[in-house]
Amino acid sequence: QSSDQRVRLGALLLMDRLQGPPPDPSADPEGNQAWREPAQLQQWAQEASAQLGSTLDPGLAVRMAERLIDSGHPGEAETLLDGVLSAGPNPVASALRAKASAVGGVAVNDVATLVSEAVSAAPNDAWVARIAGEAMWKVGRPDQAVQYALASARMSVDDAASWGEVVDVALAAGDLGLALSSARRASNLAI
């Protein structure tokens, strides 16, 4: 654990975002030993953020909001995200705000506007594109969800999981050709 709380906080947030599900202990004993429960990582990140000052770190607020949205609490997520956005532009927070609005039942056109603004602010950010796709899926726009998922995977280049997400969205949207080509790409990358 780093004595520099900002470095510690950044490392915890990165680990939380990237670690994925727990690895099989027999196939990857080292990975299994390094894996941590997401709730534990978030608690440690909150402790590190508290030691940095009285305000919640924007990166931590974004991760907390993402979890709140995924657990069905878009109103609480919007409150956190509004705090982040009041401090200045943050394309990831903007994209999550659009997703929270979509989950909360905001009109399709309003969500589409929020998504467009977030993607315009960070056109080369795979995370923003992924969240934008999720928001558009939530409001019943599978064609746009597929486009954003595909853009995210292309920006992520060699991330098999991103291509796997394209497979899921393309199948659900009925685009079997894209699903097949994306499945091949994901399979080739997983080797």
Phi, psi and chi 1 to 4 in degrees:
 res  aa     phi    psi   chi1   chi2   chi3   chi4
   1 GLN       -  128.7  -65.7  179.3   -8.2      -
   2 SER   -76.6  141.9  171.5      -      -      -
   3 SER   -76.5  -21.3   60.9      -      -      -
   4 ASP   -80.7  104.6 -178.1  -13.7      -      -
   5 GLN   -63.9  -30.4  -66.4  -55.5  -45.0      -
   6 ARG   -66.9  -42.9 -179.5  143.4  -43.2  -84.6
   7 VAL   -65.4  -42.9  171.0      -      -      -
   8 ARG   -60.8  -45.7 -178.7  170.3 -175.8 -112.4
   9 LEU   -60.7  -47.1  175.8   60.4      -      -
  10 GLY   -60.2  -41.2      -      -      -      -
  11 ALA   -66.2  -41.7      -      -      -      -
  12 LEU   -64.2  -42.4  -70.6  165.6      -      -
  13 LEU   -66.0  -40.2  -68.2  172.3      -      -
  14 LEU   -65.7  -43.4 -171.5   60.9      -      -
  15 MET   -62.3  -42.6 -172.6  174.5  174.7      -
  16 ASP   -61.0  -40.9  179.4   40.6      -      -
  17 ARG   -74.3  -32.9 -177.1  170.7  164.1 -137.2
  18 LEU  -106.9  -14.9  -61.9  177.3      -      -
  19 GLN   -70.4  -27.6   79.7  170.4  -14.4      -
  20 GLY    72.6 -164.9      -      -      -      -
  21 PRO   -72.4  162.1   25.2  -31.7      -      -
  22 PRO   -64.8  136.0   17.8  -24.1      -      -
  23 PRO   -73.9  159.8   17.9  -21.2      -      -
  24 ASP   -67.0  122.5  178.1    3.5      -      -
  25 PRO   -59.1  -33.2  -14.4   21.1      -      -
  26 SER   -77.3  -31.8   61.1      -      -      -
  27 ALA   -85.2  -31.2      -      -      -      -
  28 ASP  -143.7   74.4 -174.8    4.6      -      -
  29 PRO   -62.7  -36.0   14.2  -21.4      -      -
  30 GLU   -68.5  -44.0  -70.5  176.9    8.4      -
  31 GLY   -63.5  -40.2      -      -      -      -
  32 ASN   -63.4  -39.0 -173.2   60.4      -      -
  33 GLN   -67.8  -34.0 -172.3  175.6   21.6      -
  34 ALA   -81.2  -21.2      -      -      -      -
  35 TRP   -66.6  140.8 -169.6   86.9      -      -
  36 ARG  -127.8  149.4  -62.9  -68.4 -178.6  -98.6
  37 GLU   -61.1  134.1  -73.4  -70.2  -23.4      -
  38 PRO   -56.3  -37.7  -27.3   35.2      -      -
  39 ALA   -63.5  -36.6      -      -      -      -
  40 GLN   -67.2  -43.3 -178.8   66.2   58.6      -
  41 LEU   -60.6  -41.9  -68.2  172.2      -      -
  42 GLN   -65.8  -39.0 -173.8  169.3  -40.2      -
  43 GLN   -63.4  -45.7  179.3 -176.4  -17.3      -
  44 TRP   -62.4  -38.5  -70.5  -22.2      -      -
  45 ALA   -65.5  -39.3      -      -      -      -
  46 GLN   -63.8  -39.9  -74.6  174.7  -48.7      -
  47 GLU   -64.0  -43.8  -68.2  167.1    3.8      -
  48 ALA   -64.7  -40.2      -      -      -      -
  49 SER   -63.6  -41.0  179.2      -      -      -
  50 ALA   -63.6  -34.3      -      -      -      -
  51 GLN   -73.0  -18.1  -69.6 -179.3    8.6      -
  52 LEU   -82.6  -23.2  -71.7  171.2      -      -
  53 GLY   162.2 -171.3      -      -      -      -
  54 SER   -85.1  -17.2   60.6      -      -      -
  55 THR   -99.3  150.9   60.5      -      -      -
  56 LEU   -73.1  131.2 -172.6   61.9      -      -
  57 ASP   -58.2  133.8  178.3   83.2      -      -
  58 PRO   -57.8  -38.9  -20.1   27.9      -      -
  59 GLY   -63.7  -39.8      -      -      -      -
  60 LEU   -68.8  -41.5  176.7   57.1      -      -
  61 ALA   -60.3  -39.2      -      -      -      -
  62 VAL   -64.1  -46.1  163.9      -      -      -
  63 ARG   -63.7  -40.8  -71.1  -62.0  -66.5  153.1
  64 MET   -64.0  -42.1  -69.4  170.5   66.0      -
  65 ALA   -63.2  -40.8      -      -      -      -
  66 GLU   -60.2  -42.8 -168.2  167.9   27.6      -
  67 ARG   -65.9  -40.2  -77.3 -142.0  173.0   85.9
  68 LEU   -62.0  -42.7  -74.7  166.7      -      -
  69 ILE   -61.6  -48.3  -66.0  165.6      -      -
  70 ASP   -65.9  -22.8  -68.6  -18.4      -      -
  71 SER   -97.6   10.0   65.1      -      -      -
  72 GLY    85.6   26.8      -      -      -      -
  73 HIS  -123.4   63.7  -58.0  -77.8      -      -
  74 PRO   -65.4  -31.2   24.1  -33.2      -      -
  75 GLY   -63.4  -44.1      -      -      -      -
  76 GLU   -65.1  -38.7  -66.7  174.2   46.7      -
  77 ALA   -63.8  -42.7      -      -      -      -
  78 GLU   -59.8  -38.8  -72.9  174.9  -20.8      -
  79 THR   -62.0  -46.6  -58.9      -      -      -
  80 LEU   -61.6  -45.2  -82.1  174.6      -      -
  81 LEU   -67.7  -36.5  -65.6  166.4      -      -
  82 ASP   -61.8  -35.7  -72.5  -15.6      -      -
  83 GLY   -64.6  -42.1      -      -      -      -
  84 VAL   -64.6  -46.4  170.8      -      -      -
  85 LEU   -69.4  -25.8  -67.0  168.5      -      -
  86 SER   -68.9  -21.7   70.5      -      -      -
  87 ALA   -84.2  -11.5      -      -      -      -
  88 GLY   145.2  173.9      -      -      -      -
  89 PRO   -61.2  140.2  -14.5   23.7      -      -
  90 ASN  -153.9   97.7 -176.0  -41.9      -      -
  91 PRO   -58.2  -36.1  -24.0   33.3      -      -
  92 VAL   -66.0  -44.2  173.2      -      -      -
  93 ALA   -62.9  -37.7      -      -      -      -
  94 SER   -64.3  -42.8  -64.7      -      -      -
  95 ALA   -65.2  -41.2      -      -      -      -
  96 LEU   -66.2  -33.3  -77.1  170.4      -      -
  97 ARG   -62.8  -39.8 -175.6   69.2  168.3   82.9
  98 ALA   -64.4  -42.6      -      -      -      -
  99 LYS   -65.5  -41.6 -176.5  177.3  174.3 -176.8
 100 ALA   -61.9  -40.2      -      -      -      -
 101 SER   -63.6  -40.3  -64.5      -      -      -
 102 ALA   -63.7  -45.3      -      -      -      -
 103 VAL   -65.5  -34.7  171.2      -      -      -
 104 GLY   -79.0   -4.2      -      -      -      -
 105 GLY    93.0   18.6      -      -      -      -
 106 VAL   -68.7  151.4  170.8      -      -      -
 107 ALA   -56.0  144.5      -      -      -      -
 108 VAL   -53.8  -47.0  174.1      -      -      -
 109 ASN   -63.9  -35.8  -70.8  -20.5      -      -
 110 ASP   -67.5  -41.1  -66.6  -21.9      -      -
 111 VAL   -65.2  -42.7  171.2      -      -      -
 112 ALA   -60.2  -38.3      -      -      -      -
 113 THR   -65.1  -44.8  -61.1      -      -      -
 114 LEU   -62.5  -41.7  -67.9  170.4      -      -
 115 VAL   -62.4  -47.2  163.1      -      -      -
 116 SER   -59.0  -42.1  178.7      -      -      -
 117 GLU   -64.3  -42.7  -70.2  170.1   -0.8      -
 118 ALA   -65.3  -45.5      -      -      -      -
 119 VAL   -68.1  -36.4  171.7      -      -      -
 120 SER   -64.5  -33.5  -66.6      -      -      -
 121 ALA   -73.6  -24.4      -      -      -      -
 122 ALA  -144.0   69.8      -      -      -      -
 123 PRO   -66.1  -15.5   22.6  -30.7      -      -
 124 ASN  -112.6   22.0  -61.5  -44.6      -      -
 125 ASP  -103.9  111.6 -171.2  -41.1      -      -
 126 ALA   -62.9  -35.9      -      -      -      -
 127 TRP   -65.5  -43.6 -166.6   12.5      -      -
 128 VAL   -61.8  -44.8  169.9      -      -      -
 129 ALA   -62.6  -40.9      -      -      -      -
 130 ARG   -62.1  -46.2  179.2 -174.8   58.2   80.3
 131 ILE   -65.0  -39.2  -62.6  165.6      -      -
 132 ALA   -59.5  -43.4      -      -      -      -
 133 GLY   -61.6  -41.6      -      -      -      -
 134 GLU   -63.0  -41.0  -67.6  168.8   -3.3      -
 135 ALA   -63.9  -44.0      -      -      -      -
 136 MET   -67.7  -32.1  -63.8  -47.2  -66.0      -
 137 TRP   -64.8  -42.6 -174.2  -95.5      -      -
 138 LYS   -61.5  -29.9  -63.6  -81.1 -174.8 -163.4
 139 VAL   -97.2   11.1  -65.3      -      -      -
 140 GLY    81.5   30.2      -      -      -      -
 141 ARG  -115.3   71.8  -65.8  -86.2  176.3   92.0
 142 PRO   -62.4  -32.0   19.4  -28.1      -      -
 143 ASP   -61.6  -44.0   54.1  -32.4      -      -
 144 GLN   -72.7  -34.5  -69.7  176.4  -34.9      -
 145 ALA   -60.7  -41.9      -      -      -      -
 146 VAL   -64.3  -44.1  167.9      -      -      -
 147 GLN   -60.4  -44.2  -71.0  173.3   -0.4      -
 148 TYR   -70.1  -39.5  -74.6  123.5      -      -
 149 ALA   -62.5  -41.8      -      -      -      -
 150 LEU   -65.5  -42.3 -175.7   56.7      -      -
 151 ALA   -61.3  -42.2      -      -      -      -
 152 SER   -62.1  -45.2  175.8      -      -      -
 153 ALA   -64.1  -41.3      -      -      -      -
 154 ARG   -63.6  -38.4  -74.5  177.5  173.9  156.4
 155 MET   -70.5  -30.4  -74.8 -176.7 -101.6      -
 156 SER   -80.4  -10.3  -60.9      -      -      -
 157 VAL    52.1  -75.4 -176.1      -      -      -
 158 ASP  -111.3   31.7   59.6   -5.0      -      -
 159 ASP   -98.8  104.9  179.7   20.3      -      -
 160 ALA   -58.9  -36.6      -      -      -      -
 161 ALA   -63.8  -38.1      -      -      -      -
 162 SER   -63.7  -40.6  -67.3      -      -      -
 163 TRP   -69.2  -33.0  -72.8   98.4      -      -
 164 GLY   -63.9  -36.3      -      -      -      -
 165 GLU   -64.5  -37.3  -70.7  175.5   15.8      -
 166 VAL   -62.2  -41.2  174.4      -      -      -
 167 VAL   -56.9  -49.6  172.6      -      -      -
 168 ASP   -60.5  -47.5  -65.7  -18.8      -      -
 169 VAL   -68.6  -42.2  174.0      -      -      -
 170 ALA   -64.3  -41.7      -      -      -      -
 171 LEU   -61.5  -46.6  -80.6  173.6      -      -
 172 ALA   -63.6  -30.9      -      -      -      -
 173 ALA   -86.2   -6.0      -      -      -      -
 174 GLY    86.2   14.1      -      -      -      -
 175 ASP   -96.5   83.8 -170.7  -21.9      -      -
 176 LEU   -67.7  -34.3  -60.4 -179.5      -      -
 177 GLY   -62.6  -47.4      -      -      -      -
 178 LEU   -66.2  -39.0  178.6   59.0      -      -
 179 ALA   -60.5  -43.6      -      -      -      -
 180 LEU   -65.9  -47.4  179.1   60.4      -      -
 181 SER   -66.2  -34.9   64.1      -      -      -
 182 SER   -71.0  -36.3  -62.0      -      -      -
 183 ALA   -64.2  -40.6      -      -      -      -
 184 ARG   -61.6  -44.6  -78.3 -171.2 -164.9  125.5
 185 ARG   -61.6  -47.2  174.8   82.6  175.8  168.5
 186 ALA   -60.6  -42.2      -      -      -      -
 187 SER   -64.1  -43.7  176.6      -      -      -
 188 ASN   -63.3  -35.9  -70.2  -19.7      -      -
 189 LEU   -76.2  -27.8  -69.3  170.4      -      -
 190 ALA   -76.5  -13.0      -      -      -      -
 191 ILE   -75.8      -  -65.8  174.2      -      -
